[in-house]
Amino acid sequence: MHAARRAALSLLAAVTAAVPMTSARSAAHSGPASSGAARLDHPAKKEIAMRLVSSAENSSLDWQAQYAYIEDIGDGRGYTGGIIGFCSGTGDMLDVVELYTARRPGNVLAPYLPALRRVDGTASHEGLDPGFPDDWRRAAHDPEFRRAQDDERDRVYFDPAVRQAVADGLGVLGQFAYYDALVMHGGGDDPLGFPAIRAQAVQRARTPARGGDETAYLTAFLDARTWAMRQERAHEDTSRVDTAQRVFLREGNLNLDPPLRWQVYGDHYRIG
């Protein structure tokens, strides 16, 4: 995640929504991926995706318990909170609070909006301490705040990742690999961002949409992803890829069908 992520990801979402299906950057609600008709945005598959990300972000499969999560993990991005790790220093936490306030004026987090705008792009807590973490946790009891988190997750990360993956001819596992990478690395022109990771993969292997083998392409994508992770100290543990996504790939489970077994940070998880 990066300081310029908010604007860059909004642009990414707009571009993937606007380009025709013949393009590699196209929107994708008009056909199945190469591995079958199932898609990551099917409710059962989306639930799996949320649990997989939660195992890496929160060491728990209970992703719905993470709406109230908030702490500074010391990665230079200020406070990290919520279901996918929205950050005060990267703009997406501000987006969540702005959306929540538009829907629920006068909510407990609304007074922090000026401070969130000031600290965007920094690791600072100025204007947020000492009350912001407790008020974030208090807001998490409000269904409207949880819905704001869901909607921003989908708008900025989930939907653009699925659109791009389906345009590249990828099945459910590939769609998840794109989503997980976009959550962690963000978009834009950063050399460690999702578009750069995808560009490296495309140089090494053709996407299925361009006649390539899906397993070979996903191997190239995960290789590029782990390289990018190792460039940042906060992300240098690559187990969310190497002992999770690569496990599913080696098993040939391109549809992310349960039962699923994986490890993250040495912890074992199972679905189904």
Short mmCIF file of the C-alpha atoms (twelve columns), coordinates in Angstrom:
data_MODEL
# 
_entry.id   MODEL 
# 
loop_
_atom_site.group_PDB 
_atom_site.id 
_atom_site.type_symbol 
_atom_site.label_atom_id 
_atom_site.label_alt_id 
_atom_site.label_comp_id 
_atom_site.label_asym_id 
_atom_site.label_seq_id 
_atom_site.Cartn_x 
_atom_site.Cartn_y 
_atom_site.Cartn_z 
_atom_site.pdbx_PDB_model_num 
ATOM 1   C CA . MET A 1   0.000   0.000   0.000   1 
ATOM 2   C CA . HIS A 2   1.306   3.417   -0.919  1 
ATOM 3   C CA . ALA A 3   0.654   7.067   -0.197  1 
ATOM 4   C CA . ALA A 4   -0.672  7.787   -3.683  1 
ATOM 5   C CA . ARG A 5   -2.847  4.685   -3.640  1 
ATOM 6   C CA . ARG A 6   -6.231  6.354   -3.324  1 
ATOM 7   C CA . ALA A 7   -6.055  8.353   -6.538  1 
ATOM 8   C CA . ALA A 8   -4.234  5.618   -8.410  1 
ATOM 9   C CA . LEU A 9   -6.733  2.922   -7.494  1 
ATOM 10  C CA . SER A 10  -9.684  5.130   -8.357  1 
ATOM 11  C CA . LEU A 11  -8.101  5.547   -11.778 1 
ATOM 12  C CA . LEU A 12  -7.507  1.809   -12.045 1 
ATOM 13  C CA . ALA A 13  -11.143 1.101   -11.201 1 
ATOM 14  C CA . ALA A 14  -12.348 3.635   -13.769 1 
ATOM 15  C CA . VAL A 15  -10.076 2.287   -16.497 1 
ATOM 16  C CA . THR A 16  -10.967 -1.372  -15.961 1 
ATOM 17  C CA . ALA A 17  -14.659 -0.468  -15.937 1 
ATOM 18  C CA . ALA A 18  -14.474 1.551   -19.143 1 
ATOM 19  C CA . VAL A 19  -12.283 -0.398  -21.586 1 
ATOM 20  C CA . PRO A 20  -13.955 -2.969  -23.894 1 
ATOM 21  C CA . MET A 21  -13.565 -6.723  -23.399 1 
ATOM 22  C CA . THR A 22  -11.078 -7.020  -26.256 1 
ATOM 23  C CA . SER A 23  -8.488  -5.137  -24.195 1 
ATOM 24  C CA . ALA A 24  -6.272  -6.643  -21.508 1 
ATOM 25  C CA . ARG A 25  -7.419  -3.882  -19.142 1 
ATOM 26  C CA . SER A 26  -11.126 -4.533  -19.763 1 
ATOM 27  C CA . ALA A 27  -14.227 -4.778  -17.631 1 
ATOM 28  C CA . ALA A 28  -15.587 -8.240  -17.153 1 
ATOM 29  C CA . HIS A 29  -19.160 -9.090  -16.456 1 
ATOM 30  C CA . SER A 30  -19.767 -10.776 -19.787 1 
ATOM 31  C CA . GLY A 31  -18.389 -14.287 -19.629 1 
ATOM 32  C CA . PRO A 32  -16.714 -16.948 -17.522 1 
ATOM 33  C CA . ALA A 33  -13.015 -17.243 -16.875 1 
ATOM 34  C CA . SER A 34  -11.038 -20.011 -18.513 1 
ATOM 35  C CA . SER A 35  -11.216 -22.423 -15.577 1 
ATOM 36  C CA . GLY A 36  -15.013 -22.642 -15.624 1 
ATOM 37  C CA . ALA A 37  -18.097 -20.572 -15.004 1 
ATOM 38  C CA . ALA A 38  -17.451 -19.896 -11.321 1 
ATOM 39  C CA . ARG A 39  -16.242 -16.418 -10.416 1 
ATOM 40  C CA . LEU A 40  -14.791 -14.903 -7.287  1 
ATOM 41  C CA . ASP A 41  -17.766 -12.562 -7.000  1 
ATOM 42  C CA . HIS A 42  -20.127 -15.516 -6.497  1 
ATOM 43  C CA . PRO A 43  -21.162 -15.262 -2.820  1 
ATOM 44  C CA . ALA A 44  -19.660 -18.616 -1.800  1 
ATOM 45  C CA . LYS A 45  -16.354 -17.853 -3.532  1 
ATOM 46  C CA . LYS A 46  -16.260 -14.305 -2.188  1 
ATOM 47  C CA . GLU A 47  -16.676 -15.665 1.333   1 
ATOM 48  C CA . ILE A 48  -13.646 -17.899 0.738   1 
ATOM 49  C CA . ALA A 49  -11.676 -14.898 -0.530  1 
ATOM 50  C CA . MET A 50  -12.529 -12.849 2.546   1 
ATOM 51  C CA . ARG A 51  -11.447 -15.678 4.836   1 
ATOM 52  C CA . LEU A 52  -8.182  -16.216 2.948   1 
ATOM 53  C CA . VAL A 53  -7.278  -12.530 3.182   1 
ATOM 54  C CA . SER A 54  -8.239  -12.445 6.869   1 
ATOM 55  C CA . SER A 55  -5.917  -15.360 7.584   1 
ATOM 56  C CA . ALA A 56  -3.032  -13.256 6.238   1 
ATOM 57  C CA . GLU A 57  -4.098  -9.841  7.519   1 
ATOM 58  C CA . ASN A 58  -5.504  -10.827 10.917  1 
ATOM 59  C CA . SER A 59  -4.435  -14.453 11.603  1 
ATOM 60  C CA . SER A 60  -8.108  -15.422 11.741  1 
ATOM 61  C CA . LEU A 61  -10.725 -16.827 9.384   1 
ATOM 62  C CA . ASP A 62  -13.387 -14.695 11.066  1 
ATOM 63  C CA . TRP A 63  -13.134 -11.767 8.677   1 
ATOM 64  C CA . GLN A 64  -16.365 -10.212 9.938   1 
ATOM 65  C CA . ALA A 65  -14.764 -9.731  13.346  1 
ATOM 66  C CA . GLN A 66  -12.216 -7.390  11.742  1 
ATOM 67  C CA . TYR A 67  -14.467 -4.368  11.160  1 
ATOM 68  C CA . ALA A 68  -13.378 -3.150  14.613  1 
ATOM 69  C CA . TYR A 69  -9.681  -3.964  14.161  1 
ATOM 70  C CA . ILE A 70  -7.294  -1.001  14.328  1 
ATOM 71  C CA . GLU A 71  -3.627  -0.528  15.262  1 
ATOM 72  C CA . ASP A 72  -0.419  1.045   14.052  1 
ATOM 73  C CA . ILE A 73  1.698   -1.893  12.890  1 
ATOM 74  C CA . GLY A 74  4.791   0.276   12.419  1 
ATOM 75  C CA . ASP A 75  4.924   0.091   8.627   1 
ATOM 76  C CA . GLY A 76  4.957   3.852   8.026   1 
ATOM 77  C CA . ARG A 77  1.310   3.954   6.966   1 
ATOM 78  C CA . GLY A 78  -0.231  5.244   10.187  1 
ATOM 79  C CA . TYR A 79  -3.228  3.410   11.554  1 
ATOM 80  C CA . THR A 80  -4.300  0.179   9.850   1 
ATOM 81  C CA . GLY A 81  -7.894  -0.880  10.414  1 
ATOM 82  C CA . GLY A 82  -10.911 -2.754  9.209   1 
ATOM 83  C CA . ILE A 83  -11.552 -5.800  7.077   1 
ATOM 84  C CA . ILE A 84  -8.665  -5.369  4.637   1 
ATOM 85  C CA . GLY A 85  -6.338  -3.010  6.459   1 
ATOM 86  C CA . PHE A 86  -7.468  0.460   5.395   1 
ATOM 87  C CA . CYS A 87  -4.670  2.899   6.296   1 
ATOM 88  C CA . SER A 88  -4.751  6.468   7.572   1 
ATOM 89  C CA . GLY A 89  -1.560  7.184   5.648   1 
ATOM 90  C CA . THR A 90  -2.718  5.893   2.257   1 
ATOM 91  C CA . GLY A 91  -6.119  7.533   1.857   1 
ATOM 92  C CA . ASP A 92  -8.409  4.533   1.852   1 
ATOM 93  C CA . MET A 93  -9.258  4.883   5.558   1 
ATOM 94  C CA . LEU A 94  -10.252 8.469   4.790   1 
ATOM 95  C CA . ASP A 95  -12.454 7.201   1.948   1 
ATOM 96  C CA . VAL A 96  -14.241 4.828   4.324   1 
ATOM 97  C CA . VAL A 97  -14.926 7.547   6.895   1 
ATOM 98  C CA . GLU A 98  -16.057 9.996   4.203   1 
ATOM 99  C CA . LEU A 99  -18.516 7.447   2.807   1 
ATOM 100 C CA . TYR A 100 -19.749 6.572   6.281   1 
ATOM 101 C CA . THR A 101 -20.272 10.246  7.089   1 
ATOM 102 C CA . ALA A 102 -22.142 10.860  3.835   1 
ATOM 103 C CA . ARG A 103 -24.533 8.095   4.827   1 
ATOM 104 C CA . ARG A 104 -24.571 8.740   8.586   1 
ATOM 105 C CA . PRO A 105 -23.893 12.444  9.257   1 
ATOM 106 C CA . GLY A 106 -22.746 13.216  12.775  1 
ATOM 107 C CA . ASN A 107 -21.303 9.766   13.362  1 
ATOM 108 C CA . VAL A 108 -18.584 9.249   15.974  1 
ATOM 109 C CA . LEU A 109 -15.791 9.343   13.345  1 
ATOM 110 C CA . ALA A 110 -16.946 12.448  11.473  1 
ATOM 111 C CA . PRO A 111 -14.976 14.867  13.702  1 
ATOM 112 C CA . TYR A 112 -11.746 13.147  12.640  1 
ATOM 113 C CA . LEU A 113 -12.165 13.896  8.935   1 
ATOM 114 C CA . PRO A 114 -9.980  17.055  8.965   1 
ATOM 115 C CA . ALA A 115 -7.191  15.153  10.729  1 
ATOM 116 C CA . LEU A 116 -7.478  12.191  8.358   1 
ATOM 117 C CA . ARG A 117 -7.084  14.565  5.415   1 
ATOM 118 C CA . ARG A 118 -4.008  16.150  7.013   1 
ATOM 119 C CA . VAL A 119 -2.243  12.858  7.754   1 
ATOM 120 C CA . ASP A 120 -2.952  11.327  4.321   1 
ATOM 121 C CA . GLY A 121 0.406   10.338  2.862   1 
ATOM 122 C CA . THR A 122 2.156   10.234  6.237   1 
ATOM 123 C CA . ALA A 123 2.576   7.965   9.265   1 
ATOM 124 C CA . SER A 124 1.362   10.714  11.609  1 
ATOM 125 C CA . HIS A 125 -1.378  10.336  14.211  1 
ATOM 126 C CA . GLU A 126 -1.708  14.090  14.634  1 
ATOM 127 C CA . GLY A 127 -5.295  14.988  15.425  1 
ATOM 128 C CA . LEU A 128 -6.282  11.329  15.733  1 
ATOM 129 C CA . ASP A 129 -4.899  10.457  19.146  1 
ATOM 130 C CA . PRO A 130 -5.951  9.567   21.682  1 
ATOM 131 C CA . GLY A 131 -9.582  8.905   20.780  1 
ATOM 132 C CA . PHE A 132 -9.621  7.666   17.190  1 
ATOM 133 C CA . PRO A 133 -8.916  3.945   17.793  1 
ATOM 134 C CA . ASP A 134 -11.637 3.637   20.431  1 
ATOM 135 C CA . ASP A 135 -14.093 5.548   18.267  1 
ATOM 136 C CA . TRP A 136 -13.255 3.336   15.253  1 
ATOM 137 C CA . ARG A 137 -14.068 0.285   17.378  1 
ATOM 138 C CA . ARG A 138 -17.248 1.967   18.585  1 
ATOM 139 C CA . ALA A 139 -18.304 2.747   15.005  1 
ATOM 140 C CA . ALA A 140 -17.865 -0.911  14.069  1 
ATOM 141 C CA . HIS A 141 -21.068 -1.681  16.007  1 
ATOM 142 C CA . ASP A 142 -22.992 0.378   13.408  1 
ATOM 143 C CA . PRO A 143 -24.143 -1.670  10.366  1 
ATOM 144 C CA . GLU A 144 -23.766 1.465   8.240   1 
ATOM 145 C CA . PHE A 145 -20.043 1.653   9.065   1 
ATOM 146 C CA . ARG A 146 -19.587 -2.017  8.234   1 
ATOM 147 C CA . ARG A 147 -21.392 -1.442  4.945   1 
ATOM 148 C CA . ALA A 148 -19.074 1.489   4.160   1 
ATOM 149 C CA . GLN A 149 -16.069 -0.792  4.649   1 
ATOM 150 C CA . ASP A 150 -17.626 -3.457  2.419   1 
ATOM 151 C CA . ASP A 151 -18.438 -0.964  -0.306  1 
ATOM 152 C CA . GLU A 152 -14.976 0.648   -0.348  1 
ATOM 153 C CA . ARG A 153 -13.321 -2.786  -0.380  1 
ATOM 154 C CA . ASP A 154 -15.380 -3.726  -3.427  1 
ATOM 155 C CA . ARG A 155 -15.077 -0.421  -5.272  1 
ATOM 156 C CA . VAL A 156 -11.348 0.031   -4.882  1 
ATOM 157 C CA . TYR A 157 -9.965  -3.498  -4.636  1 
ATOM 158 C CA . PHE A 158 -12.279 -6.448  -5.186  1 
ATOM 159 C CA . ASP A 159 -14.244 -5.412  -8.261  1 
ATOM 160 C CA . PRO A 160 -11.277 -4.008  -10.240 1 
ATOM 161 C CA . ALA A 161 -9.194  -7.114  -9.451  1 
ATOM 162 C CA . VAL A 162 -11.933 -9.489  -10.602 1 
ATOM 163 C CA . ARG A 163 -12.564 -7.463  -13.771 1 
ATOM 164 C CA . GLN A 164 -8.883  -7.499  -14.706 1 
ATOM 165 C CA . ALA A 165 -8.437  -11.187 -13.904 1 
ATOM 166 C CA . VAL A 166 -11.464 -12.259 -15.938 1 
ATOM 167 C CA . ALA A 167 -10.269 -10.087 -18.817 1 
ATOM 168 C CA . ASP A 168 -6.954  -11.975 -18.594 1 
ATOM 169 C CA . GLY A 169 -8.837  -15.285 -18.814 1 
ATOM 170 C CA . LEU A 170 -8.168  -16.359 -15.236 1 
ATOM 171 C CA . GLY A 171 -10.306 -18.602 -13.069 1 
ATOM 172 C CA . VAL A 172 -11.224 -18.123 -9.440  1 
ATOM 173 C CA . LEU A 173 -7.718  -18.723 -8.046  1 
ATOM 174 C CA . GLY A 174 -6.253  -16.168 -10.441 1 
ATOM 175 C CA . GLN A 175 -8.975  -13.688 -9.578  1 
ATOM 176 C CA . PHE A 176 -8.117  -14.147 -5.917  1 
ATOM 177 C CA . ALA A 177 -4.385  -13.768 -6.593  1 
ATOM 178 C CA . TYR A 178 -5.072  -10.413 -8.280  1 
ATOM 179 C CA . TYR A 179 -7.335  -9.277  -5.430  1 
ATOM 180 C CA . ASP A 180 -4.847  -10.190 -2.715  1 
ATOM 181 C CA . ALA A 181 -2.055  -8.423  -4.599  1 
ATOM 182 C CA . LEU A 182 -4.121  -5.277  -5.127  1 
ATOM 183 C CA . VAL A 183 -5.036  -5.165  -1.435  1 
ATOM 184 C CA . MET A 184 -1.386  -5.331  -0.391  1 
ATOM 185 C CA . HIS A 185 0.431   -3.422  -3.119  1 
ATOM 186 C CA . GLY A 186 -2.079  -0.926  -4.480  1 
ATOM 187 C CA . GLY A 187 -2.123  0.430   -8.003  1 
ATOM 188 C CA . GLY A 188 -0.651  3.311   -9.951  1 
ATOM 189 C CA . ASP A 189 2.853   3.727   -11.342 1 
ATOM 190 C CA . ASP A 190 4.778   2.471   -8.325  1 
ATOM 191 C CA . PRO A 191 7.321   -0.200  -9.355  1 
ATOM 192 C CA . LEU A 192 6.008   -2.432  -6.560  1 
ATOM 193 C CA . GLY A 193 2.314   -1.841  -7.292  1 
ATOM 194 C CA . PHE A 194 -0.152  -4.330  -8.729  1 
ATOM 195 C CA . PRO A 195 0.058   -3.037  -12.340 1 
ATOM 196 C CA . ALA A 196 3.861   -3.394  -12.258 1 
ATOM 197 C CA . ILE A 197 3.592   -6.913  -10.831 1 
ATOM 198 C CA . ARG A 198 1.143   -7.886  -13.556 1 
ATOM 199 C CA . ALA A 199 3.353   -6.286  -16.212 1 
ATOM 200 C CA . GLN A 200 6.309   -8.406  -15.067 1 
ATOM 201 C CA . ALA A 201 4.171   -11.535 -15.263 1 
ATOM 202 C CA . VAL A 202 2.919   -10.695 -18.765 1 
ATOM 203 C CA . GLN A 203 6.541   -10.311 -19.925 1 
ATOM 204 C CA . ARG A 204 7.319   -13.833 -18.701 1 
ATOM 205 C CA . ALA A 205 4.171   -15.704 -19.733 1 
ATOM 206 C CA . ARG A 206 1.094   -15.127 -21.861 1 
ATOM 207 C CA . THR A 207 -2.251  -14.755 -20.153 1 
ATOM 208 C CA . PRO A 208 -4.895  -17.386 -20.940 1 
ATOM 209 C CA . ALA A 209 -6.847  -14.684 -22.779 1 
ATOM 210 C CA . ARG A 210 -3.877  -14.456 -25.166 1 
ATOM 211 C CA . GLY A 211 -3.498  -18.187 -25.611 1 
ATOM 212 C CA . GLY A 212 -1.214  -18.918 -22.657 1 
ATOM 213 C CA . ASP A 213 -1.375  -21.707 -20.108 1 
ATOM 214 C CA . GLU A 214 -3.155  -20.586 -16.947 1 
ATOM 215 C CA . THR A 215 -0.865  -22.427 -14.541 1 
ATOM 216 C CA . ALA A 216 2.268   -21.100 -16.244 1 
ATOM 217 C CA . TYR A 217 0.944   -17.552 -16.181 1 
ATOM 218 C CA . LEU A 218 -0.111  -17.722 -12.533 1 
ATOM 219 C CA . THR A 219 3.310   -19.103 -11.629 1 
ATOM 220 C CA . ALA A 220 4.880   -16.074 -13.319 1 
ATOM 221 C CA . PHE A 221 2.471   -13.729 -11.535 1 
ATOM 222 C CA . LEU A 222 3.172   -15.224 -8.112  1 
ATOM 223 C CA . ASP A 223 6.911   -15.086 -8.809  1 
ATOM 224 C CA . ALA A 224 6.611   -11.378 -9.607  1 
ATOM 225 C CA . ARG A 225 4.442   -10.870 -6.535  1 
ATOM 226 C CA . THR A 226 6.917   -12.485 -4.132  1 
ATOM 227 C CA . TRP A 227 9.763   -10.453 -5.639  1 
ATOM 228 C CA . ALA A 228 7.795   -7.263  -4.966  1 
ATOM 229 C CA . MET A 229 6.979   -8.349  -1.418  1 
ATOM 230 C CA . ARG A 230 10.628  -8.957  -0.607  1 
ATOM 231 C CA . GLN A 231 11.501  -5.394  -1.559  1 
ATOM 232 C CA . GLU A 232 9.542   -4.041  1.436   1 
ATOM 233 C CA . ARG A 233 10.429  -4.989  4.981   1 
ATOM 234 C CA . ALA A 234 6.809   -4.927  6.079   1 
ATOM 235 C CA . HIS A 235 5.906   -7.482  3.403   1 
ATOM 236 C CA . GLU A 236 9.000   -9.678  3.240   1 
ATOM 237 C CA . ASP A 237 7.208   -12.717 4.708   1 
ATOM 238 C CA . THR A 238 5.795   -14.280 1.542   1 
ATOM 239 C CA . SER A 239 3.893   -17.144 3.170   1 
ATOM 240 C CA . ARG A 240 0.502   -15.775 2.077   1 
ATOM 241 C CA . VAL A 241 1.704   -16.622 -1.432  1 
ATOM 242 C CA . ASP A 242 4.142   -19.486 -0.993  1 
ATOM 243 C CA . THR A 243 2.266   -21.642 1.514   1 
ATOM 244 C CA . ALA A 244 -1.226  -20.628 0.418   1 
ATOM 245 C CA . GLN A 245 -1.764  -19.547 -3.202  1 
ATOM 246 C CA . ARG A 246 1.066   -21.686 -4.590  1 
ATOM 247 C CA . VAL A 247 -0.323  -24.676 -2.697  1 
ATOM 248 C CA . PHE A 248 -3.679  -24.314 -4.449  1 
ATOM 249 C CA . LEU A 249 -1.905  -23.851 -7.779  1 
ATOM 250 C CA . ARG A 250 0.228   -26.983 -7.342  1 
ATOM 251 C CA . GLU A 251 -2.921  -28.912 -6.496  1 
ATOM 252 C CA . GLY A 252 -4.486  -27.709 -9.739  1 
ATOM 253 C CA . ASN A 253 -7.320  -26.105 -7.790  1 
ATOM 254 C CA . LEU A 254 -7.877  -23.204 -10.178 1 
ATOM 255 C CA . ASN A 255 -11.481 -22.929 -9.015  1 
ATOM 256 C CA . LEU A 256 -10.652 -22.604 -5.272  1 
ATOM 257 C CA . ASP A 257 -12.932 -25.484 -4.438  1 
ATOM 258 C CA . PRO A 258 -13.002 -26.674 -0.806  1 
ATOM 259 C CA . PRO A 259 -11.543 -28.398 1.030   1 
ATOM 260 C CA . LEU A 260 -8.713  -25.879 1.192   1 
ATOM 261 C CA . ARG A 261 -5.693  -26.237 3.464   1 
ATOM 262 C CA . TRP A 262 -2.936  -23.641 3.745   1 
ATOM 263 C CA . GLN A 263 -0.503  -21.907 6.075   1 
ATOM 264 C CA . VAL A 264 0.281   -18.256 6.757   1 
ATOM 265 C CA . TYR A 265 3.085   -17.194 9.095   1 
ATOM 266 C CA . GLY A 266 3.321   -20.827 10.192  1 
ATOM 267 C CA . ASP A 267 -0.347  -21.039 11.271  1 
ATOM 268 C CA . HIS A 268 -2.499  -23.756 9.685   1 
ATOM 269 C CA . TYR A 269 -5.956  -23.081 8.257   1 
ATOM 270 C CA . ARG A 270 -8.692  -25.106 6.622   1 
ATOM 271 C CA . ILE A 271 -11.943 -24.420 4.823   1 
ATOM 272 C CA . GLY A 272 -14.249 -27.374 4.193   1 
# 
